[in-house]
Amino acid sequence: MKIREARFGLLAALFLLAGASLAAQDAATQTASGSSTSEDDMFGSPETVTQSNNVSKEAQGQSEFLKYDQVKVGGSFTSKVGLTEAWASPWNGSEAFLPPTSNYITPDFQGDVKIVAKPLTDFGVNMDFRTSWPFTLSNINNINGALPNISTSSLASSGTGTIPNIAVWSLYSKFNWQDKVYFSAGLQPLSWDVAKGYFQPADNIFATSTAIDPTNTGAERQGPISIKTTIPLGVTNNFYIYAGLPTTTDANGSATVNMDPGQARLAVKGEYGFGNTELALAGYYAYADHPRALLMGTTGFGSWNFFGEGILKYGSERYFLSNNPAAVIPILNPNGTVGAQQSGDIYFSGTVGGYYFDSDSRVTIMLQYYYNGEGQTGVSAEQTYSYYLIENAGNNIDQFDKINIGTHYAFASISDTDLFSQTFGADKLGAALIVISNLSDLSGYIIPSLTWKFFDYVSLQFGATFSFGPAGSEYITYGVGQPLNFASLPNTPGVALSLTLTIGSGIF
């Protein structure tokens, strides 16, 4: 049984991620964009001075710098416990219903504390600190007899040091020059895209938090240390300048202190709004990266909103793969997969989509298509994983978090937070359905959920995650074998069922 558990450990972790995403959804608090706790939720939205309804969320007017008599503190607390039962190969008759391939409890206790200080009308500081269970982390003392950023006195005799699991998620100031030019400087999110769905190619350029919760696609993503300059050009037009430091880490996982100037990232964006429509043209450049040009737009009518963004990229860091019989190596490279970079080509990627929100019926619908111009063709996801992990000696393993393997993708979600209100009561019963798919290899996830809210601070959710696709496809997560001690997984679809109790969660 221990061997069996190890064999399916990675699949369990994958389903844990999906289950955690389901657990993160409190259907009664979702909005059309899926946004989560924000400063406006905690501190209230300040009155608008010159901005109109269709001005970008990035545009900052004088109202953002109103003087506070005292420091404001707010945040959120999440308290959830989930039970997940996962089956790796339920459809081919090899797995019995009981016991499951793996089962596990998923405690989810998180705290987020936001501090906003605005002692002057033209200067303020925002701080965001986050922690989650387990609230301490242990580091193994195996690097030159010391641990990074930990004093030797804190190390146990076994060579292990324990540190608090507290992260500085953001820390930046806001200031302006003569109420004409507005700045923010420090560790801050740089959300400059318009895509509201699961695929956010424009935001991927700056975001350092790569994972996107499909139940909360509007959640803010962490950004780099940067300076953002906003220049209002009238009521609906704005010009932005971004300068960001690189986010590379050293072998110990610590942020690099001495940074290569060539890694600094620069970008500009011009924004023009008229009526319910907003268009933006942007450019991105870094000496050690590939330049990009972006065109983005949003519009809407009634309860529908539509978005689209296109990116032209000169060159790519990706290794484009093909099969070469001369490169076959038994066990290590049985397919003869080889890769080469194309630094002189131009690649187009883009996404279009729309979302619908009815405040009366509490129904939200989102549809999105994503075209990945850097997708692999002629090779499977299994071969791609194998190349990056083995044939390429793991040199580009970080690309797993940055790019998709296929060319065509789709995302769809529908939720209703007020099902059968006349029968069960308002906001008692909610349901959601999420589908994520790689259309190139016809693999993906189907994630349904049903939530019963006992009262505002206690709810119970039943969810499921179904993976589908052929052997070796992206969302089946095919393992690559023993050379790197990477757990080999079945190449057939799986399923996980989860039951999550949310109790005492809220914002303050």
N, C-alpha and C positions, 0 to 999 in steps of 0.2 A: 504493500500500500504506500510505503514511503517513496518508492521509485515512481509509482503512479502519480503521487502528489507532485513530485518534482517535475515530472514530465508535463504536467498541465499547469505548472505554476505561473507561467507567463500568460496563458489564457485566462487564468483566474485574475491576474493583475489587470488584464485588459478589460474584463467584465467589471472589475472593481471600479475602474475609471468611469465606465458607463453608468454603473450603479450609483457612484458618487455624484455624477452629473444629475441623475434622477433625484437623488436625495437633496441636491442643492436647490431643487425647484420647489418653491412654495407657491402653488398656483394662484393663491389669492393676491399675491403681491406682484405678479408679472404685469408688464405694460406692453404696448404695441412693439416697442423696440427691445423689450426684454431687459431693460436697464435695471441694475441692482442699486444698492445703497449708494447715495451720492451726497455731496455737501448740501444740495438743496433739500434733500430729505431731512437732514439733521438740523440745518441752520436756517432753513427758509430761503426762498429765492428773493434776492434784493430787487427793488423796483428798477425798471428799465429807464434809462435816460434818453438814449438816441437810437436804440436798436429796434428793428422791426421783426415781425414774426418769422420771416424766412432767413434771417441772418444766421450764419453758421454758428454751431456751438462753440467754435474756437474764438470767435470775435469777442473781445472784452471791452466793455465800455467803462465809463467812470463809475457806474454803479457797483462794479466789482471791487472798488477800493474805498467804499464807505468806511468811516472810522468806527471801530468797535471800542466800547468803553472797557471791555475786559476780554480776556482770551476765551474763546468758545471751544468746548470739548464735546465731541459726539462720537458715535461709532455704531458698531453692530455686534451682536452675539449670536452664534449659531450652536445649537445643541441638538444633535441627531444621532440615532443609533440605528444601523441597518443590518439586516440578515440577508445574505446572498447565497443562493444555491445555483451552481453552474454545472452544465453538462457539456463536454467537449465535442462529442460526436453522437448526438441523440438520434439522428435520422437514419443511420446505416445499420442499426440493430446491434452495435457493439457495446452500447452503454445501457445499463439497467437504470430504471427510474430512481430506485433507492439501492444503495446510497448514491448521491450525486458524485460527479467527478471531483468536485471540491465544494466546500461550504465554509463560510467565514462571517464573522461579525465585523461591521465597519463603523466604528465610532467616529463621529465627526464633530469635534468641538473646536470652534474658531472664535477668535476675538479680533476686532478691528477698532483701533482708537484713532480718531482724526482730531487734530488740533489746528485751529485757525486763529491767527493773531493778526489784527489790523490796527496797529496803534495810530496810524496816520491814514488820511484819505488816499494817499498815493503810494502806500507801502504796506505789504502784508506778507505773512509767512504761512505756508500750509505744510503740515506734517501728518504722515499716515504710518502707523506702526501696526504690525499684524503678528499674530501667533496662532498656533494650532496644536492639537494633541498629536503626538506626545510633546509636552511642553519643555522638554530638554532633549538635546541631541548629544550623542557620544561620538568622539573622533578617535580613531586608532592611531596611536603614536608609532608610526612606522616610517616617517620621513625625516632622516637626519637627526633622529632622537628628539624632535620637537614638533609641535603642532602649530600651524599658522594661527596667529591672533589669539593664542591661549598661553597664559603664563605657565611656566614649568611647575609652579607650586600647586596648580589646579589639577595636575595629572596624578592619577592613581598609580600605585606601584605596578599595576598590570600594563601600564602604558596607555591608559584610556583617560581622556578628559571629557567632562560633561559641561555643556554650555547651554544657556537658555535658548529656546527656539523662538526668538523674536527677530523679526525682519523689519528693516526700514524700507517700506514699500515706496514711499515718496517723501521728499523733503526739498521744498523750493520756495522761492520768494516771488512776489508780484510787485511791480513798481511801474511808474510811468514817467514820461517826460512831457511836462506842460499839458497834460491831458490830450496829447496828440499822438504819442507813440507809446505802446504798452509792451512790457517785458515780463517774462517769467524765466527764472534761472535756477537750476538745480536738478535733482533727480525727480523727473516728472513724466507723466504719460503724455505722449505726443500723438493724439488721435487726429489725423488729418484726412481720413478716408470718408466715404459716404456709404459704403456697404454695411447693411444692417444684419446680414445673415451669418452663416457659419464660416464662409470663406471671405477673408478680408485681405486681399493681396496688397493693397496700398498700405494698410496699417502694418503689415508684416515687415515693411522696410525699416521702421523704427522700433516696433514693439519688441521688448525683451522677454515678455511672457508669451510663449508660443502656443500654449494650450488654450483652446476656446471651448467654453461650456456650451453644448448645443441647446441646453434648456435656458440659457441666459446669454445670448449672443451679443447683447448690448453692454455687457459688463466691461468696465474700463480695464485696459491692459497696461502693464507696467512698461515704462519707457526708460531711456538712458539719461545720463547726466547731460543736460542740454540747455541752450538758451533759445527761447522762442520770442520773436518780435512780431507784434501785430500793429499794422498801420491802417486805421480806418480811412476809407476813401469815399466818404459819403455814408448814407444810411444803410445801404445794402451791399456795398462793395468793400472788400478788404484785401490787404496784401500781407503775406506772412513770410518771415525769414526764419529758418531753423538751422541751428548749429549744434551737432551732437557728438559726444565723445564715443569711442568704440566700447564695446561691452565684452571684450575677450577676457578669458580667465587663464590663470596659470595651471600648472600640473596639480596643485593642491586644491583647486577649485576656488581660489581667491581671485578677486578682481585684479587685473594687471595694474601695477602702479605706474611704471614707466611705459607710456603709450607711444606708439609710432604716430607721428603727425599725419602720415599718409592714411591712417585709419579714421581720421576725423570726417564726419559726414555733414554735408551742407545741402540745403534744399530751400526752394522758394515756391510760393503758391499764390496765385491771384484768383480772387473769387468775385463773381458777378451774380447778383440776384435780381430777379424781376418777377412780380406776381408770386406764384407758388413754386417757381422754378429757380434753381441755383446751379450755376456752372462754375467749374474750377479748372485751371490749367496749372500744372506743377512740374518742377524739374528737380532731380536729385543727382548729387555728385560726391564722390569720394575718390581720392587718388588710387587707393588700393581696392576699390570696389568697381562695380559696373554701373555706369550712368543710366538714368531712367528718365523718361518723359511720361507724364500722367495727364489724362483727361477724365474728369469726374462730373457727375451731374445727378441732381435729384429733382423730382417734381411730384405732383399729387393732385387728387381731386376727391372730395367726399372723404370716405374712410380709407381710401387707397393711397399709398405712397409708393413711388418707384425710384430705383437707384441704379446707377451703372458707373463703372470705372474701367478704364483701359490703360495698360502700361506697356510702353515700348522699352525694351532693355537691350543695351548693346553688350554682347558677350554674356557668358554664364559661368558660374563657378561649378556647375554640375558636370559630372562625367557622363556623357551619353554612351549608352552601352549597346553592344552587338555581340553576336556569337561567332567565334572563329575556331574551326576544328583544330587548327594548329596549336591553340592555347589550352587544349584540354589537359587537365591534371586530375587523375582519379581522386575521388573523395573531396579534395580541396576545390577543384574547379571542373566538375564533370561536364558542364555545358560549354566550356571554353569562352566564358564571358570576358570581354575586354572593353575598356572605356577610354574615351578621349574627350578633352575639353574643346569647346569651339569659341574662342575668344573674339572672333571677328564677325560673328553673325548677329542679327537682330531678332529678338524674340518678342512676340506679342502675347500678353495675358490679359484677361479681363473677366468681369462678372456683371451680370444683370439680374435684377430681381425686383420683387415687390412684396409689400406686406399690407394686410388689412386688419383694422381694429375697430370693433363695434363696442362702444362704451356701455351700451344698453344691454346687449346680450352677453357681453364679456367674452366674445369670440375673437381670437387672433389667428390669422393665417399668414404664413410666410413661404414664398417660393423663390428659389435662387438657382441660377446656372453659373458655373465657373469653368472657364477655358484656361488651361495651364499650358502655355506655349513652350514650357521646358519639360513637358512630360516625356517619359520613355516610350519608345515604340519598338515592337519586335522582341521585347523581353518581358518576362513576368516580374511581379513584385518579389517573388522568392529569389529570382536571379539578381535583382537589384540589391536586396538586403545582403545576399551572400557576397556580392562584389564589394560593397562598402565595408563589410565586416571582416572578410577574409582576403580576397584577392588584392584589395587596395590597402590591406593592413590597418584598416580602421582610420585612415587619415582623414576621411570625410564623413565619419559617422554622425557628426553633428547635423548633417543635412537632413537626417530623418525628421528633425523638428522644424525644418525651414521650408521644405518643398514637398509637393505631392508627386506621387510616382506616375499617375495616369495623366491623360490629356483633358478628358471631359468629366465633370462632376456635377452633382445636383444635391440640393438640400431642400427639404420641405418640412413644415411643421404646422400643426393645427392644435389649438387648445381652447377649451371652454371652462372657465372657472366658476360657472354658475349653472350646472346641469340640474334640470328638474327642480327648480327653486320652489315651485308650488307644492311639490311633494315632500322634499327633504328640508327646505328652508334655504334662504339666500346664502350663497357662498359656501354651502356645506359640502357639495360634491363637485369635483373638477376632474377633467380628463385631458390628456394630451397625447399626441402621436408625432414622432420625429422619425424622419428617414434621411439617411446620409448615404450617398452612393457614388462609387467610381464607375461612371458609365462606360469607360474604356474596357474594363475587364468584368463588368457586371457584378461587382461585389459591393457589400455595404452593410449597414446596420438598420434595423427597425426597432424603435424604442417606444413602446406604448406605456402609459402610466395612468393610474386612477388614484385620486386623493380625496380622503374624507377628513374634513375639518371639524373637530369636536367643538372647539371655540378658538378664539384668536391665537392662542399660544400653544395649542396642542392639535396635531394632525397626524394621520397615518396614510402612507402612500404604498400602493402595490405597483411594482414596475417590472418590466421584462426587457431583455435585450436579445434580439435575434440577429445573428450574423449570417450572411448569405454570400455565395459566390463559388467559382470553381477552384480547384486546387492551385495553389501558388498565387492567388489573387491578393490584392492589397489588404482588404478588410478581413480576410481569413487569418492573417498573421502567421504565415508559414515559417517555422523554425529552420535554421540552417545547420544544425548538427553539432558535433562535439569539438571541432578544432578550437573554438573560443569558449567552450563550456556554455554554449547558448542553448537553452532548453528547447528540444525539438517538439513541435506541436503537431497534432493531427491536421491534415489539410482538408477538413470537412467543416461545414457550418456548425455552430454551437448555439447554445441558449443559456441565459442566466435569468433567474427570477429573484426579485428583491422585495423586502418588506422593510419600510423605513418609518420610524417614529420620530417626529419632530416635536420637541417639547421645550418651551421657554425661550424660543428664539425671537429676536426682535432688534430694533434699532433704538438708540438712546441719544 
